[in-house]
């Protein structure tokens, strides 16, 4: 059933060039917390673990055939956590040595190399591309090097696809169809009134947890100033979260963009793709991963 709210491509504060980079980094760090935190008794698992399970369950044994490239990794986001959870669930027989697990690559139009370097140092299954990567025009050598090794390229869009307006979304899907073998869109919000509640609760949660993260994790006491005295951080998280919900597309809307993306081969090429979607609850009743996974039909 179509949402009662029409999609509105409003602007998010965190995306604006005038928003201070040092504040943007903390907004992104807070969003990573939302992805990776598992609160016992309240959450069945973290959203990142939910995505790892969705990839494993949906792709089945074919998960071993893929290399997963995050095309909008930002500061790293949930992908390092998704990689750990996915590889931790693989049977020992599939990992004869530490480099035999499923590989993940971080990329972005605006690379966050220091953050990625730190994350990659913690896992032999995680790497990154230091140069800017345009999701609408993926470098041929990036996708080609894995195809030459017999691997399929699977693109990840974690809390990212709603940022693209329709022309850019079509261009990204066109490039995906022409150069990759699958993609996954994962969002923590949807275009419903209930879907706007998590950002509000998250803003409250950040205000409660800010002393711990500011002093013990980020080692940035100044964050407390912009949480309590000048509450920019919680305001941006709530305001951008609500706008993200209004920007989020339904599976049917993504399917329409895919059919009209103008990929080489036309409608016949699009028919080779299969879309699956759903909602997976990680914290009842409002914590849900809204997911779309598309793959080439076998």
PAPA-726792 format. One line per 3 residues: number of its first residue (from 1); their letters; for each residue x, y, z of C-alpha. Coordinates in pm, 1 decimal. Each point is the difference from the previous one (the first is absolute). Layout:
PAPA-726792
NUM = A = X Y Z  ... .
This chain:
PAPA-726792
1 = XXX = 0.0 0.0 0.0  136.5 342.7 -96.8  92.3 232.2 290.6 .
4 = XXX = -246.3 275.1 83.9  288.7 247.2 -11.3  139.4 93.6 -342.9 .
7 = XXX = 375.0 -14.0 -44.3  160.2 340.0 61.4  360.5 58.3 -99.9 .
10 = XXX = 68.9 261.5 267.0  352.3 97.3 104.5  183.3 -147.2 296.3 .
13 = XXX = 211.9 232.7 211.5  289.1 -245.0 20.3  30.0 -1.3 -382.0 .
16 = XXX = 46.4 374.6 -33.5  348.8 133.0 -88.0  -30.9 268.1 266.8 .
19 = XXX = -49.8 -254.1 280.9  327.5 -20.6 198.8  198.5 -317.0 -83.1 .
22 = XXX = 93.9 -56.0 364.6  -370.9 -10.9 89.7  -80.6 -214.5 -304.2 .
25 = XXX = 251.3 -258.5 121.0  -186.9 -31.7 330.6  -337.2 -25.8 -176.7 .
28 = XXX = 141.0 -287.4 -205.9  153.3 -157.4 309.3  -337.2 16.6 175.1 .
31 = XXX = -169.2 -168.2 -297.7  261.4 -275.9 14.4  -98.1 -50.6 364.9 .
34 = XXX = -362.1 -39.5 -109.8  107.4 -272.7 -243.5  236.1 -194.1 221.9 .
37 = XXX = -143.9 20.9 351.3  -166.0 -307.9 148.8  -187.0 68.7 323.1 .
40 = XXX = -72.8 -330.6 180.1  -366.6 -67.8 80.4  -109.3 294.7 -218.4 .
43 = XXX = 150.4 -114.3 -330.1  13.9 -344.8 -152.1  315.2 111.0 -178.9 .
46 = XXX = 159.5 311.8 -144.0  -120.2 135.3 -337.9  342.5 -84.0 -148.0 .
49 = XXX = -36.2 -362.8 106.3  -350.0 2.4 -146.2  140.3 108.3 -337.4 .
52 = XXX = 269.4 -270.1 17.8  -269.4 -261.9 62.3  -214.1 135.6 -284.4 .
55 = XXX = 290.6 -25.6 -243.4  84.0 -350.8 113.1  -361.3 -121.6 -3.9 .
58 = XXX = -94.1 163.5 -331.6  313.3 -92.5 -195.2  49.3 -339.6 160.9 .
61 = XXX = 312.3 -183.7 -116.6  43.0 265.0 -270.7  120.7 241.0 270.0 .
64 = XXX = 345.1 -158.4 -47.2  -2.5 100.9 -367.1  -30.5 372.1 73.9 .
67 = XXX = 219.3 291.9 93.9  -196.6 267.6 184.7  83.1 361.9 -84.7 .
70 = XXX = -145.2 279.4 212.1  -36.6 290.2 -243.2  -100.8 255.7 265.0 .
73 = XXX = 208.1 -104.3 298.8  37.6 342.2 160.4  207.4 -41.6 314.9 .
76 = XXX = -35.3 -377.1 -26.6  -357.0 -34.9 119.4  -129.1 -350.1 70.2 .
79 = XXX = 203.0 -182.1 -266.8  292.3 -103.5 227.2  -254.3 -140.6 246.4 .
82 = XXX = -198.6 -169.9 -279.4  323.9 -162.0 -120.2  85.7 -132.0 346.3 .
85 = XXX = -345.3 -143.3 59.2  -25.9 -156.4 -345.8  341.1 -165.4 11.1 .
88 = XXX = -55.7 -112.4 359.4  -304.5 -201.0 -110.5  180.1 -182.9 -282.5 .
91 = XXX = 84.4 -365.9 66.4  366.4 -67.8 83.2  34.0 -214.2 -312.1 .
94 = XXX = -56.8 311.2 -212.4  292.9 182.6 157.8  306.9 -217.9 -30.7 .
97 = XXX = 213.4 298.8 81.3  -68.7 350.0 124.9  -24.4 148.7 -351.2 .
100 = XXX = -262.4 -240.5 -133.6  -298.3 186.8 140.5  -238.2 225.6 -190.6 .
103 = XXX = 170.3 324.4 -99.5  -141.2 352.2 57.4  131.1 326.9 -149.5 .
106 = XXX = -66.7 355.1 121.8  -34.2 277.6 -261.3  -155.6 345.0 -17.1 .
109 = XXX = -3.5 310.8 -215.6  162.6 168.3 301.4  239.3 -260.4 148.7 .
112 = XXX = 54.6 -19.2 375.8  340.5 -167.3 -23.6  114.2 35.6 366.5 .
115 = XXX = -323.1 -159.4 128.5  7.7 -273.3 -265.8  366.5 -76.6 60.0 .
118 = XXX = -70.4 -56.0 367.8  -297.6 -227.2 -75.3  190.9 -197.4 -265.5 .
121 = XXX = 286.2 -61.5 243.1  -239.2 -201.7 215.2  -104.5 -247.4 -271.0 .
124 = XXX = 168.7 -173.5 -291.8  -342.1 -12.2 -168.8  -42.9 379.2 -15.2 .
127 = XXX = 180.5 240.1 -234.2  -60.9 344.0 -151.8  58.8 216.6 -305.9 .
130 = XXX = 181.1 320.4 92.2  -102.2 188.7 -316.9  -349.5 149.2 -53.0 .
133 = XXX = -247.1 -250.4 -147.6  -316.8 115.5 -177.4  -281.4 -253.5 44.2 .
136 = XXX = -149.2 115.5 -330.9  326.8 -62.1 -182.5  187.2 -275.6 179.5 .
139 = XXX = 363.3 -33.7 -113.4  37.1 -290.5 -240.9  309.1 -125.2 180.6 .
142 = XXX = -186.3 -8.3 333.4  -272.4 -238.0 -113.9  213.0 -165.3 -267.6 .
145 = XXX = 272.2 -126.3 233.0  -250.2 -214.5 189.3  -181.8 -122.6 -308.0 .
148 = XXX = 337.4 -112.6 -136.4  33.7 -212.7 313.8  -340.7 -158.7 -59.3 .
151 = XXX = -176.4 206.6 265.0  -334.5 177.5 -28.5  -25.1 364.5 106.3 .
154 = XXX = -275.8 85.8 248.9  -59.6 367.8 80.3  -102.3 114.1 347.9 .
157 = XXX = -201.3 314.4 75.4  -32.0 25.8 378.5  -220.7 291.7 105.1 .
160 = XXX = 107.0 164.5 -326.1  -232.5 -59.5 -295.0  -257.6 249.9 126.4 .
163 = XXX = 261.0 275.4 -46.3  -18.5 -27.2 -379.3  -260.5 190.1 -200.4 .
166 = XXX = -174.1 -192.1 -278.6  243.0 87.5 -284.6  303.5 -94.9 209.5 .
169 = XXX = -171.1 -313.6 133.0  -73.9 -109.7 -358.0  360.6 66.5 -103.0 .
172 = XXX = 129.3 -209.0 291.5  -239.8 -285.4 -78.5  96.5 15.5 -369.4 .
175 = XXX = 368.1 -29.5 88.6  -81.0 -278.5 245.2  -191.1 -204.6 -257.9 .
178 = XXX = 277.2 43.2 -254.2  296.5 -77.7 227.3  -117.2 -196.9 304.7 .
181 = XXX = -189.7 -312.6 96.5  -207.9 117.3 293.5  -76.9 283.8 237.7 .
184 = XXX = -150.1 50.4 342.6  -182.7 304.7 134.8  -30.6 6.3 378.2 .
187 = XXX = -178.3 276.3 190.8  -86.2 46.0 368.2  -306.6 213.6 -75.1 .
190 = XXX = -295.9 -1.3 -236.5  -257.1 247.2 -128.5  -258.6 -53.0 270.3 .
193 = XXX = -90.9 185.9 316.7  131.6 -295.1 202.0  319.7 11.5 -204.5 .
196 = XXX = 67.5 353.6 124.0  -6.3 -101.3 365.9  343.9 -172.1 12.4 .
199 = XXX = 192.3 320.6 -91.9  -174.9 183.6 284.7  79.7 -274.2 250.2 .
202 = XXX = 355.2 -19.4 -132.3  48.4 372.8 60.2  -110.8 -50.7 360.8 .
205 = XXX = 230.2 -300.7 31.9  301.1 197.7 -121.1  -64.4 263.2 265.1 .
208 = XXX = -4.2 -272.9 265.5  315.0 -174.6 -126.3  200.5 304.6 -111.0 .
211 = XXX = 225.3 14.9 311.3  116.1 -358.3 -52.2  69.0 33.3 -372.1 .
214 = XXX = 144.2 352.5 19.2  242.6 -79.5 281.7  73.3 -373.3 -28.9 .
217 = XXX = -40.6 -88.3 -367.1  47.6 311.6 -212.1  228.5 180.9 250.4 .
220 = XXX = -164.0 323.7 -110.4  -137.9 186.9 304.7  -108.1 289.1 -225.5 .
223 = XXX = -276.4 -229.1 -128.4  -180.8 57.1 331.1  -23.7 371.7 -75.5 .
226 = XXX = -180.4 -71.5 -327.9  -223.6 -258.0 165.7  -121.6 191.1 305.7 .
229 = XXX = 99.4 368.4 -2.7  -52.5 46.2 -375.7  -191.4 -318.4 -92.1 .
232 = XXX = 96.1 -11.1 -367.6  91.1 -370.5 0.2  -334.9 -138.0 123.7 .
235 = XXX = -192.1 255.2 -209.2  176.5 -101.8 -322.5  -43.5 -370.9 74.6 .
238 = XXX = -374.8 41.5 57.6  -65.1 249.1 -282.3  206.3 -191.2 -256.3 .
241 = XXX = -152.0 -327.0 118.8  -351.4 126.3 -70.3  107.6 135.1 -339.7 .
244 = XXX = 165.3 -335.4 -74.2  -332.7 -170.0 69.2  -175.6 234.8 -243.4 .
247 = XXX = 269.3 -73.1 -261.3  -7.1 -379.0 35.3  -138.9 -191.7 -298.4 .
250 = XXX = -224.3 -302.6 8.8  112.9 -320.7 -176.5  -254.2 76.3 -273.5 .
253 = XXX = 152.5 343.9 -55.9  349.9 -147.3 -21.4  -127.9 -261.9 -245.4 .
256 = XXX = -147.4 279.6 -216.0  333.9 183.5 -2.2  171.8 -323.6 -97.8 .
259 = XXX = -240.4 -59.2 -290.9  51.9 356.6 -125.1  373.8 37.2 63.7 .
262 = XXX = 90.2 -38.2 -369.6  248.1 -281.6 47.3  167.8 -144.0 -306.7 .
265 = XXX = -210.8 -288.3 -126.9  -327.3 170.8 87.0  -296.6 -172.2 165.7 .
268 = XXX = 136.1 -344.6 -87.0  307.1 68.2 214.0  -212.4 121.3 294.1 .
271 = XXX = -207.6 -318.8 -17.8  316.3 -190.5 88.9  -12.6 154.5 347.1 .
274 = XXX = -201.0 -119.7 299.4  -98.2 231.0 285.9  -80.1 -119.4 350.6 .
277 = XXX = -97.9 229.8 286.1  -142.2 8.0 349.0  20.9 138.6 351.2 .
280 = XXX = 204.3 -172.8 269.6  -59.8 95.4 362.0  305.9 24.4 224.7 .
283 = XXX = -173.0 190.7 283.0  -373.8 -37.6 53.5  -216.2 184.3 -90.2 .
286 = XXX = 173.5 279.2 -194.4  356.9 -110.1 -70.8  -4.4 -142.0 -353.3 .
289 = XXX = 240.2 -41.0 -288.6  -183.5 75.1 -324.6  182.5 -196.2 -266.5 .
292 = XXX = 13.7 -53.7 -375.2  232.3 -260.5 -149.1  28.6 -34.2 -378.8 .
295 = XXX = 200.2 -262.6 -184.5  38.0 -130.4 -350.9  -223.1 -299.1 -54.2 .
298 = X = 191.4 -325.6 -20.9 .
